[in-house]
Amino acid sequence: MLPALSQICTLHAPLEKDVEDYAAGHVEAIELWLGKVEGWLKDRRPSDLKELLAKHGIAAPVASFQGGLLISQGDARREHWNHFEKRLALLAELGVGTLVVAGDIHGPLDQAALDRINVSLTQAAQKAQAAGVRLALEFQAPATLGNNLQTAVALVEQVGSPSLGLCFDVFHYYAGPSKEEDLGLLTPENLFHVQFCDIVAVPREMAADADRVLPGDGDFRLEPIVERLRAIGYTGAVSIESMNPQLWQIPPRQFGEIAITALRKVLGLASM
Protein backbone atom coordinates (compact mmCIF):
# COMPACT_ATOMS: atom_id res chain seq x y z
CA MET A 1 0.00 0.00 0.00
CA LEU A 2 1.16 3.51 -0.84
CA PRO A 3 0.19 6.10 1.82
CA ALA A 4 -0.83 9.41 0.24
CA LEU A 5 -2.52 12.71 1.01
CA SER A 6 -5.18 14.39 -1.08
CA GLN A 7 -4.59 18.04 -1.91
CA ILE A 8 -8.16 18.77 -0.79
CA CYS A 9 -6.84 18.39 2.78
CA THR A 10 -5.00 21.70 2.37
CA LEU A 11 -7.39 23.24 -0.13
CA HIS A 12 -6.46 26.90 0.43
CA ALA A 13 -2.70 26.42 0.20
CA PRO A 14 -0.94 27.11 -3.11
CA LEU A 15 -0.16 24.00 -5.12
CA GLU A 16 3.60 24.53 -4.80
CA LYS A 17 3.20 24.72 -1.02
CA ASP A 18 1.37 21.39 -0.97
CA VAL A 19 4.15 19.66 -2.86
CA GLU A 20 7.08 21.29 -1.07
CA ASP A 21 5.69 20.99 2.45
CA TYR A 22 4.24 17.52 2.03
CA ALA A 23 7.62 16.34 0.79
CA ALA A 24 9.32 17.98 3.78
CA GLY A 25 6.86 16.10 6.01
CA HIS A 26 7.90 12.73 4.52
CA VAL A 27 4.89 12.36 2.24
CA GLU A 28 5.83 10.32 -0.81
CA ALA A 29 2.58 10.47 -2.81
CA ILE A 30 -0.36 12.81 -3.30
CA GLU A 31 -3.82 12.58 -4.77
CA LEU A 32 -4.09 15.53 -7.13
CA TRP A 33 -7.15 17.74 -6.69
CA LEU A 34 -8.02 18.66 -10.26
CA GLY A 35 -9.65 21.99 -9.46
CA LYS A 36 -6.43 23.17 -7.86
CA VAL A 37 -4.28 21.66 -10.61
CA GLU A 38 -6.27 23.27 -13.41
CA GLY A 39 -6.11 26.65 -11.72
CA TRP A 40 -2.35 26.36 -11.33
CA LEU A 41 -1.93 25.36 -14.97
CA LYS A 42 -3.70 28.42 -16.36
CA ASP A 43 -0.36 30.15 -16.86
CA ARG A 44 1.92 27.09 -16.76
CA ARG A 45 2.51 23.86 -18.68
CA PRO A 46 1.85 20.30 -17.52
CA SER A 47 5.59 19.70 -17.79
CA ASP A 48 6.06 22.33 -15.05
CA LEU A 49 3.97 20.25 -12.69
CA LYS A 50 5.86 17.08 -13.60
CA GLU A 51 9.13 18.86 -12.87
CA LEU A 52 7.83 20.18 -9.54
CA LEU A 53 6.73 16.71 -8.43
CA ALA A 54 9.98 15.12 -9.57
CA LYS A 55 12.07 17.77 -7.85
CA HIS A 56 10.50 16.91 -4.50
CA GLY A 57 10.26 13.17 -5.05
CA ILE A 58 6.46 13.13 -4.94
CA ALA A 59 4.41 10.57 -6.88
CA ALA A 60 0.95 11.44 -8.19
CA PRO A 61 -0.74 8.12 -8.99
CA VAL A 62 -4.33 9.36 -8.83
CA ALA A 63 -6.44 12.50 -9.38
CA SER A 64 -9.88 13.54 -8.15
CA PHE A 65 -12.50 13.95 -9.32
CA GLN A 66 -14.70 13.89 -12.40
CA GLY A 67 -18.42 14.39 -11.94
CA GLY A 68 -21.46 14.71 -14.16
CA LEU A 69 -20.77 11.80 -16.49
CA LEU A 70 -23.36 9.26 -15.49
CA ILE A 71 -26.84 10.74 -15.56
CA SER A 72 -26.58 14.23 -17.07
CA GLN A 73 -28.33 15.15 -20.32
CA GLY A 74 -28.28 17.86 -22.99
CA ASP A 75 -25.90 20.80 -22.73
CA ALA A 76 -24.80 19.82 -19.24
CA ARG A 77 -23.80 16.38 -20.48
CA ARG A 78 -21.79 17.78 -23.38
CA GLU A 79 -19.97 20.16 -21.04
CA HIS A 80 -19.09 17.43 -18.55
CA TRP A 81 -17.87 15.06 -21.24
CA ASN A 82 -15.79 17.71 -22.98
CA HIS A 83 -14.17 18.49 -19.64
CA PHE A 84 -13.64 14.78 -19.03
CA GLU A 85 -11.82 14.30 -22.34
CA LYS A 86 -9.55 17.28 -21.63
CA ARG A 87 -8.75 15.86 -18.21
CA LEU A 88 -7.91 12.46 -19.66
CA ALA A 89 -5.44 14.13 -22.01
CA LEU A 90 -3.94 16.10 -19.12
CA LEU A 91 -3.57 13.05 -16.89
CA ALA A 92 -2.01 11.07 -19.73
CA GLU A 93 0.53 13.86 -20.22
CA LEU A 94 1.26 14.01 -16.48
CA GLY A 95 1.54 10.25 -16.20
CA VAL A 96 -1.29 10.01 -13.64
CA GLY A 97 -2.74 6.53 -13.94
CA THR A 98 -6.11 6.78 -12.19
CA LEU A 99 -9.00 9.26 -12.22
CA VAL A 100 -11.74 9.11 -9.57
CA VAL A 101 -15.24 9.35 -11.07
CA ALA A 102 -18.06 10.43 -8.79
CA GLY A 103 -21.08 8.16 -8.61
CA ASP A 104 -23.28 11.26 -8.52
CA ILE A 105 -26.56 9.58 -9.42
CA HIS A 106 -29.38 11.58 -7.86
CA GLY A 107 -33.10 12.00 -8.39
CA PRO A 108 -35.80 9.58 -9.55
CA LEU A 109 -34.70 6.80 -11.88
CA ASP A 110 -36.48 5.00 -14.70
CA GLN A 111 -35.25 2.35 -17.11
CA ALA A 112 -33.98 4.97 -19.54
CA ALA A 113 -31.85 6.48 -16.76
CA LEU A 114 -30.50 3.07 -15.78
CA ASP A 115 -29.57 2.37 -19.38
CA ARG A 116 -27.91 5.80 -19.63
CA ILE A 117 -25.77 5.04 -16.57
CA ASN A 118 -24.51 1.78 -18.07
CA VAL A 119 -23.83 3.37 -21.45
CA SER A 120 -22.05 6.29 -19.78
CA LEU A 121 -19.78 4.03 -17.74
CA THR A 122 -19.01 1.93 -20.81
CA GLN A 123 -18.17 4.94 -22.96
CA ALA A 124 -16.14 6.57 -20.19
CA ALA A 125 -14.11 3.38 -19.73
CA GLN A 126 -13.46 3.20 -23.48
CA LYS A 127 -12.21 6.79 -23.61
CA ALA A 128 -10.06 6.25 -20.53
CA GLN A 129 -8.54 3.09 -21.94
CA ALA A 130 -7.64 4.91 -25.15
CA ALA A 131 -5.88 7.58 -23.05
CA GLY A 132 -4.06 5.02 -20.91
CA VAL A 133 -5.94 6.07 -17.75
CA ARG A 134 -8.03 3.97 -15.36
CA LEU A 135 -11.33 5.16 -13.88
CA ALA A 136 -12.16 4.52 -10.22
CA LEU A 137 -15.92 4.78 -9.61
CA GLU A 138 -16.63 6.20 -6.15
CA PHE A 139 -19.94 5.07 -4.65
CA GLN A 140 -21.55 7.89 -2.69
CA ALA A 141 -23.80 7.53 0.34
CA PRO A 142 -26.43 10.14 -0.74
CA ALA A 143 -26.83 8.70 -4.25
CA THR A 144 -30.12 7.28 -5.50
CA LEU A 145 -28.27 4.36 -7.07
CA GLY A 146 -24.80 3.13 -6.20
CA ASN A 147 -24.78 4.36 -2.62
CA ASN A 148 -23.09 1.21 -1.38
CA LEU A 149 -20.17 -1.06 -2.18
CA GLN A 150 -22.27 -3.98 -3.40
CA THR A 151 -24.10 -1.97 -6.07
CA ALA A 152 -20.91 -0.18 -7.12
CA VAL A 153 -19.24 -3.54 -7.70
CA ALA A 154 -22.24 -4.65 -9.78
CA LEU A 155 -22.07 -1.48 -11.92
CA VAL A 156 -18.38 -2.05 -12.59
CA GLU A 157 -18.87 -5.74 -13.37
CA GLN A 158 -21.71 -4.96 -15.77
CA VAL A 159 -19.34 -2.87 -17.87
CA GLY A 160 -16.58 -5.46 -17.67
CA SER A 161 -13.71 -3.19 -18.68
CA PRO A 162 -10.18 -3.48 -17.26
CA SER A 163 -10.11 0.34 -17.26
CA LEU A 164 -13.05 0.66 -14.83
CA GLY A 165 -12.76 -0.19 -11.16
CA LEU A 166 -13.65 1.11 -7.72
CA CYS A 167 -12.68 3.98 -5.50
CA PHE A 168 -13.37 2.83 -1.94
CA ASP A 169 -14.04 5.90 0.22
CA VAL A 170 -14.29 4.95 3.89
CA PHE A 171 -16.63 7.89 4.58
CA HIS A 172 -19.23 6.75 2.05
CA TYR A 173 -18.79 3.14 3.13
CA TYR A 174 -19.81 3.97 6.70
CA ALA A 175 -22.27 6.80 5.98
CA GLY A 176 -24.22 4.68 3.49
CA PRO A 177 -25.91 1.28 3.70
CA SER A 178 -22.81 -0.84 2.96
CA LYS A 179 -22.21 -3.82 5.23
CA GLU A 180 -18.99 -5.29 6.56
CA GLU A 181 -19.51 -8.50 4.57
CA ASP A 182 -19.43 -6.35 1.41
CA LEU A 183 -15.67 -6.00 1.94
CA GLY A 184 -15.40 -9.52 0.56
CA LEU A 185 -16.35 -8.08 -2.85
CA LEU A 186 -13.10 -6.13 -3.07
CA THR A 187 -10.51 -7.82 -5.27
CA PRO A 188 -7.10 -6.95 -6.73
CA GLU A 189 -8.84 -6.59 -10.10
CA ASN A 190 -11.63 -4.18 -9.13
CA LEU A 191 -10.03 -1.98 -6.46
CA PHE A 192 -8.20 0.97 -8.04
CA HIS A 193 -8.02 3.51 -5.20
CA VAL A 194 -8.78 3.89 -1.48
CA GLN A 195 -9.60 7.03 0.54
CA PHE A 196 -9.41 7.12 4.34
CA CYS A 197 -10.79 9.46 6.99
CA ASP A 198 -12.67 9.16 10.27
CA ILE A 199 -15.68 10.68 12.05
CA VAL A 200 -16.06 11.57 15.73
CA ALA A 201 -19.39 11.25 17.58
CA VAL A 202 -21.64 11.98 14.60
CA PRO A 203 -24.57 9.70 13.66
CA ARG A 204 -24.09 8.19 10.22
CA GLU A 205 -27.31 9.76 8.99
CA MET A 206 -25.98 13.22 9.85
CA ALA A 207 -22.35 12.81 8.81
CA ALA A 208 -21.08 15.41 6.35
CA ASP A 209 -17.79 15.90 4.53
CA ALA A 210 -16.92 18.74 6.91
CA ASP A 211 -16.96 16.24 9.80
CA ARG A 212 -14.04 14.24 8.41
CA VAL A 213 -11.01 13.93 10.67
CA LEU A 214 -7.76 12.00 10.45
CA PRO A 215 -8.02 8.20 10.41
CA GLY A 216 -7.65 6.74 13.86
CA ASP A 217 -9.02 9.85 15.57
CA GLY A 218 -12.69 8.84 15.33
CA ASP A 219 -15.21 6.04 15.57
CA PHE A 220 -14.84 4.16 12.29
CA ARG A 221 -13.74 0.54 12.50
CA LEU A 222 -10.83 0.73 10.10
CA GLU A 223 -9.17 -2.56 11.07
CA PRO A 224 -11.48 -4.83 8.99
CA ILE A 225 -10.85 -2.63 5.95
CA VAL A 226 -7.07 -2.73 6.41
CA GLU A 227 -7.26 -6.49 6.90
CA ARG A 228 -9.15 -6.87 3.60
CA LEU A 229 -6.63 -4.70 1.76
CA ARG A 230 -3.86 -6.92 3.05
CA ALA A 231 -5.77 -10.09 2.23
CA ILE A 232 -6.13 -9.15 -1.44
CA GLY A 233 -2.57 -7.86 -1.67
CA TYR A 234 -3.63 -4.31 -2.50
CA THR A 235 -0.58 -2.28 -3.57
CA GLY A 236 -2.26 0.93 -4.76
CA ALA A 237 -2.58 4.31 -3.10
CA VAL A 238 -4.46 4.86 0.15
CA SER A 239 -4.99 8.58 0.58
CA ILE A 240 -6.40 10.72 3.35
CA GLU A 241 -9.28 12.79 1.99
CA SER A 242 -10.77 15.41 4.30
CA MET A 243 -12.88 18.46 3.53
CA ASN A 244 -12.87 19.67 7.12
CA PRO A 245 -12.55 23.51 7.22
CA GLN A 246 -10.78 23.29 10.59
CA LEU A 247 -8.05 21.11 9.09
CA TRP A 248 -7.68 23.59 6.22
CA GLN A 249 -6.31 26.09 8.75
CA ILE A 250 -3.29 23.91 9.50
CA PRO A 251 -0.17 24.75 7.45
CA PRO A 252 0.63 22.04 4.88
CA ARG A 253 3.99 21.15 6.47
CA GLN A 254 2.43 20.53 9.87
CA PHE A 255 -0.62 18.80 8.46
CA GLY A 256 1.46 16.59 6.20
CA GLU A 257 3.65 15.33 9.04
CA ILE A 258 0.72 14.63 11.35
CA ALA A 259 -1.56 13.13 8.69
CA ILE A 260 0.93 10.79 7.05
CA THR A 261 2.03 9.52 10.46
CA ALA A 262 -1.60 8.82 11.40
CA LEU A 263 -2.25 7.05 8.12
CA ARG A 264 0.85 4.89 8.31
CA LYS A 265 -0.10 3.89 11.85
CA VAL A 266 -3.62 2.85 10.78
CA LEU A 267 -2.22 0.88 7.85
CA GLY A 268 0.31 -0.83 10.09
CA LEU A 269 3.28 0.52 8.18
CA ALA A 270 6.59 1.44 9.74
CA SER A 271 7.14 5.11 10.52
CA MET A 272 9.56 7.12 8.40
C-alpha positions as CSV (number, residue, x, y, z in Angstrom):
1,M,0.0,0.0,0.0
2,L,1.2,3.5,-0.8
3,P,0.2,6.1,1.8
4,A,-0.8,9.4,0.2
5,L,-2.5,12.7,1.0
6,S,-5.2,14.4,-1.1
7,Q,-4.6,18.0,-1.9
8,I,-8.2,18.8,-0.8
9,C,-6.8,18.4,2.8
10,T,-5.0,21.7,2.4
11,L,-7.4,23.2,-0.1
12,H,-6.5,26.9,0.4
13,A,-2.7,26.4,0.2
14,P,-0.9,27.1,-3.1
15,L,-0.2,24.0,-5.1
16,E,3.6,24.5,-4.8
17,K,3.2,24.7,-1.0
18,D,1.4,21.4,-1.0
19,V,4.1,19.7,-2.9
20,E,7.1,21.3,-1.1
21,D,5.7,21.0,2.4
22,Y,4.2,17.5,2.0
23,A,7.6,16.3,0.8
24,A,9.3,18.0,3.8
25,G,6.9,16.1,6.0
26,H,7.9,12.7,4.5
27,V,4.9,12.4,2.2
28,E,5.8,10.3,-0.8
29,A,2.6,10.5,-2.8
30,I,-0.4,12.8,-3.3
31,E,-3.8,12.6,-4.8
32,L,-4.1,15.5,-7.1
33,W,-7.1,17.7,-6.7
34,L,-8.0,18.7,-10.3
35,G,-9.7,22.0,-9.5
36,K,-6.4,23.2,-7.9
37,V,-4.3,21.7,-10.6
38,E,-6.3,23.3,-13.4
39,G,-6.1,26.7,-11.7
40,W,-2.3,26.4,-11.3
41,L,-1.9,25.4,-15.0
42,K,-3.7,28.4,-16.4
43,D,-0.4,30.2,-16.9
44,R,1.9,27.1,-16.8
45,R,2.5,23.9,-18.7
46,P,1.8,20.3,-17.5
47,S,5.6,19.7,-17.8
48,D,6.1,22.3,-15.1
49,L,4.0,20.2,-12.7
50,K,5.9,17.1,-13.6
51,E,9.1,18.9,-12.9
52,L,7.8,20.2,-9.5
53,L,6.7,16.7,-8.4
54,A,10.0,15.1,-9.6
55,K,12.1,17.8,-7.9
56,H,10.5,16.9,-4.5
57,G,10.3,13.2,-5.0
58,I,6.5,13.1,-4.9
59,A,4.4,10.6,-6.9
60,A,1.0,11.4,-8.2
61,P,-0.7,8.1,-9.0
62,V,-4.3,9.4,-8.8
63,A,-6.4,12.5,-9.4
64,S,-9.9,13.5,-8.1
65,F,-12.5,14.0,-9.3
66,Q,-14.7,13.9,-12.4
67,G,-18.4,14.4,-11.9
68,G,-21.5,14.7,-14.2
69,L,-20.8,11.8,-16.5
70,L,-23.4,9.3,-15.5
71,I,-26.8,10.7,-15.6
72,S,-26.6,14.2,-17.1
73,Q,-28.3,15.2,-20.3
74,G,-28.3,17.9,-23.0
75,D,-25.9,20.8,-22.7
76,A,-24.8,19.8,-19.2
77,R,-23.8,16.4,-20.5
78,R,-21.8,17.8,-23.4
79,E,-20.0,20.2,-21.0
80,H,-19.1,17.4,-18.5
81,W,-17.9,15.1,-21.2
82,N,-15.8,17.7,-23.0
83,H,-14.2,18.5,-19.6
84,F,-13.6,14.8,-19.0
85,E,-11.8,14.3,-22.3
86,K,-9.5,17.3,-21.6
87,R,-8.7,15.9,-18.2
88,L,-7.9,12.5,-19.7
89,A,-5.4,14.1,-22.0
90,L,-3.9,16.1,-19.1
91,L,-3.6,13.1,-16.9
92,A,-2.0,11.1,-19.7
93,E,0.5,13.9,-20.2
94,L,1.3,14.0,-16.5
95,G,1.5,10.2,-16.2
96,V,-1.3,10.0,-13.6
97,G,-2.7,6.5,-13.9
98,T,-6.1,6.8,-12.2
99,L,-9.0,9.3,-12.2
100,V,-11.7,9.1,-9.6
101,V,-15.2,9.4,-11.1
102,A,-18.1,10.4,-8.8
103,G,-21.1,8.2,-8.6
104,D,-23.3,11.3,-8.5
105,I,-26.6,9.6,-9.4
106,H,-29.4,11.6,-7.9
107,G,-33.1,12.0,-8.4
108,P,-35.8,9.6,-9.6
109,L,-34.7,6.8,-11.9
110,D,-36.5,5.0,-14.7
111,Q,-35.3,2.3,-17.1
112,A,-34.0,5.0,-19.5
113,A,-31.9,6.5,-16.8
114,L,-30.5,3.1,-15.8
115,D,-29.6,2.4,-19.4
116,R,-27.9,5.8,-19.6
117,I,-25.8,5.0,-16.6
118,N,-24.5,1.8,-18.1
119,V,-23.8,3.4,-21.5
120,S,-22.1,6.3,-19.8
121,L,-19.8,4.0,-17.7
122,T,-19.0,1.9,-20.8
123,Q,-18.2,4.9,-23.0
124,A,-16.1,6.6,-20.2
125,A,-14.1,3.4,-19.7
126,Q,-13.5,3.2,-23.5
127,K,-12.2,6.8,-23.6
128,A,-10.1,6.2,-20.5
129,Q,-8.5,3.1,-21.9
130,A,-7.6,4.9,-25.2
131,A,-5.9,7.6,-23.1
132,G,-4.1,5.0,-20.9
133,V,-5.9,6.1,-17.7
134,R,-8.0,4.0,-15.4
135,L,-11.3,5.2,-13.9
136,A,-12.2,4.5,-10.2
137,L,-15.9,4.8,-9.6
138,E,-16.6,6.2,-6.2
139,F,-19.9,5.1,-4.7
140,Q,-21.6,7.9,-2.7
141,A,-23.8,7.5,0.3
142,P,-26.4,10.1,-0.7
143,A,-26.8,8.7,-4.2
144,T,-30.1,7.3,-5.5
145,L,-28.3,4.4,-7.1
146,G,-24.8,3.1,-6.2
147,N,-24.8,4.4,-2.6
148,N,-23.1,1.2,-1.4
149,L,-20.2,-1.1,-2.2
150,Q,-22.3,-4.0,-3.4
151,T,-24.1,-2.0,-6.1
152,A,-20.9,-0.2,-7.1
153,V,-19.2,-3.5,-7.7
154,A,-22.2,-4.6,-9.8
155,L,-22.1,-1.5,-11.9
156,V,-18.4,-2.0,-12.6
157,E,-18.9,-5.7,-13.4
158,Q,-21.7,-5.0,-15.8
159,V,-19.3,-2.9,-17.9
160,G,-16.6,-5.5,-17.7
161,S,-13.7,-3.2,-18.7
162,P,-10.2,-3.5,-17.3
163,S,-10.1,0.3,-17.3
164,L,-13.0,0.7,-14.8
165,G,-12.8,-0.2,-11.2
166,L,-13.7,1.1,-7.7
167,C,-12.7,4.0,-5.5
168,F,-13.4,2.8,-1.9
169,D,-14.0,5.9,0.2
170,V,-14.3,5.0,3.9
171,F,-16.6,7.9,4.6
172,H,-19.2,6.7,2.0
173,Y,-18.8,3.1,3.1
174,Y,-19.8,4.0,6.7
175,A,-22.3,6.8,6.0
176,G,-24.2,4.7,3.5
177,P,-25.9,1.3,3.7
178,S,-22.8,-0.8,3.0
179,K,-22.2,-3.8,5.2
180,E,-19.0,-5.3,6.6
181,E,-19.5,-8.5,4.6
182,D,-19.4,-6.4,1.4
183,L,-15.7,-6.0,1.9
184,G,-15.4,-9.5,0.6
185,L,-16.4,-8.1,-2.8
186,L,-13.1,-6.1,-3.1
187,T,-10.5,-7.8,-5.3
188,P,-7.1,-7.0,-6.7
189,E,-8.8,-6.6,-10.1
190,N,-11.6,-4.2,-9.1
191,L,-10.0,-2.0,-6.5
192,F,-8.2,1.0,-8.0
193,H,-8.0,3.5,-5.2
194,V,-8.8,3.9,-1.5
195,Q,-9.6,7.0,0.5
196,F,-9.4,7.1,4.3
197,C,-10.8,9.5,7.0
198,D,-12.7,9.2,10.3
199,I,-15.7,10.7,12.0
200,V,-16.1,11.6,15.7
201,A,-19.4,11.2,17.6
202,V,-21.6,12.0,14.6
203,P,-24.6,9.7,13.7
204,R,-24.1,8.2,10.2
205,E,-27.3,9.8,9.0
206,M,-26.0,13.2,9.8
207,A,-22.3,12.8,8.8
208,A,-21.1,15.4,6.4
209,D,-17.8,15.9,4.5
210,A,-16.9,18.7,6.9
211,D,-17.0,16.2,9.8
212,R,-14.0,14.2,8.4
213,V,-11.0,13.9,10.7
214,L,-7.8,12.0,10.4
215,P,-8.0,8.2,10.4
216,G,-7.6,6.7,13.9
217,D,-9.0,9.9,15.6
218,G,-12.7,8.8,15.3
219,D,-15.2,6.0,15.6
220,F,-14.8,4.2,12.3
221,R,-13.7,0.5,12.5
222,L,-10.8,0.7,10.1
223,E,-9.2,-2.6,11.1
224,P,-11.5,-4.8,9.0
225,I,-10.8,-2.6,6.0
226,V,-7.1,-2.7,6.4
227,E,-7.3,-6.5,6.9
228,R,-9.2,-6.9,3.6
229,L,-6.6,-4.7,1.8
230,R,-3.9,-6.9,3.1
231,A,-5.8,-10.1,2.2
232,I,-6.1,-9.1,-1.4
233,G,-2.6,-7.9,-1.7
234,Y,-3.6,-4.3,-2.5
235,T,-0.6,-2.3,-3.6
236,G,-2.3,0.9,-4.8
237,A,-2.6,4.3,-3.1
238,V,-4.5,4.9,0.2
239,S,-5.0,8.6,0.6
240,I,-6.4,10.7,3.3
241,E,-9.3,12.8,2.0
242,S,-10.8,15.4,4.3
243,M,-12.9,18.5,3.5
244,N,-12.9,19.7,7.1
245,P,-12.5,23.5,7.2
246,Q,-10.8,23.3,10.6
247,L,-8.0,21.1,9.1
248,W,-7.7,23.6,6.2
249,Q,-6.3,26.1,8.8
250,I,-3.3,23.9,9.5
251,P,-0.2,24.7,7.5
252,P,0.6,22.0,4.9
253,R,4.0,21.1,6.5
254,Q,2.4,20.5,9.9
255,F,-0.6,18.8,8.5
256,G,1.5,16.6,6.2
257,E,3.6,15.3,9.0
258,I,0.7,14.6,11.3
259,A,-1.6,13.1,8.7
260,I,0.9,10.8,7.0
261,T,2.0,9.5,10.5
262,A,-1.6,8.8,11.4
263,L,-2.3,7.1,8.1
264,R,0.8,4.9,8.3
265,K,-0.1,3.9,11.9
266,V,-3.6,2.9,10.8
267,L,-2.2,0.9,7.8
268,G,0.3,-0.8,10.1
269,L,3.3,0.5,8.2
270,A,6.6,1.4,9.7
271,S,7.1,5.1,10.5
272,M,9.6,7.1,8.4
